[in-house]
Amino acid sequence: MLLAFWPLDWSCSGFCFFSFLIFAWFGWAACSAAESAADLAKKALQNEAVQEIGKDAVASWLESFFMK
């Protein structure tokens, strides 16, 4: 049954071709996930509440860092 789905044959070239297709698919999936995460982060950073929380967090970190 596996032989019916193998791209070429059981030779090294068939294995390399199939491996290339799998790695290309994994690469495309990783790039797509990273792009989605970047869009989500961009939308979150445009939110005014998130900006205010970020300013307060940075201010408190700077205060604690320089008050040592």
C-alpha positions in Angstrom: 0.0 0.0 0.0 2.8 2.4 0.8 4.3 1.7 -2.7 1.2 3.2 -4.3 1.8 6.5 -2.5 5.6 6.7 -3.0 6.4 9.5 -5.4 8.8 7.7 -7.7 10.2 4.4 -6.5 12.3 3.0 -3.7 15.5 4.5 -5.0 17.5 7.3 -3.3 16.2 9.9 -5.7 12.6 9.1 -4.8 13.4 9.3 -1.1 15.2 12.7 -1.6 12.3 14.1 -3.6 9.8 13.0 -1.0 12.0 14.4 1.8 12.3 17.7 0.0 8.5 17.9 -0.3 8.1 17.2 3.4 10.7 19.8 4.4 9.2 22.4 2.1 5.8 21.8 3.6 7.2 22.2 7.2 9.0 25.3 6.1 5.8 26.8 4.6 3.9 25.9 7.8 6.5 27.5 10.0 6.5 30.7 7.9 2.7 30.8 7.9 2.6 30.4 11.7 5.3 33.1 12.2 3.3 35.5 10.0 0.1 34.9 11.9 1.9 35.4 15.2 3.4 38.7 13.9 0.0 39.9 12.8 -1.5 39.1 16.2 1.4 40.9 18.0 0.9 43.9 15.7 -2.8 44.1 16.6 -2.0 43.7 20.3 0.6 46.4 20.2 -1.8 48.8 18.5 -4.2 48.4 21.5 -4.1 51.4 23.7 -4.6 49.4 26.9 -1.6 47.2 26.0 0.5 50.3 25.4 -0.3 51.8 28.8 0.4 48.5 30.6 3.7 48.3 28.7 4.7 51.8 29.7 3.9 51.1 33.4 5.9 47.8 33.3 8.9 49.5 31.7 8.7 52.4 34.2 8.5 50.1 37.2 11.4 48.0 35.8 13.6 51.1 35.3 12.7 52.3 38.8 13.6 49.0 40.4 16.8 48.7 38.3 18.2 52.1 39.2 17.1 52.2 42.8 19.4 49.3 43.8 
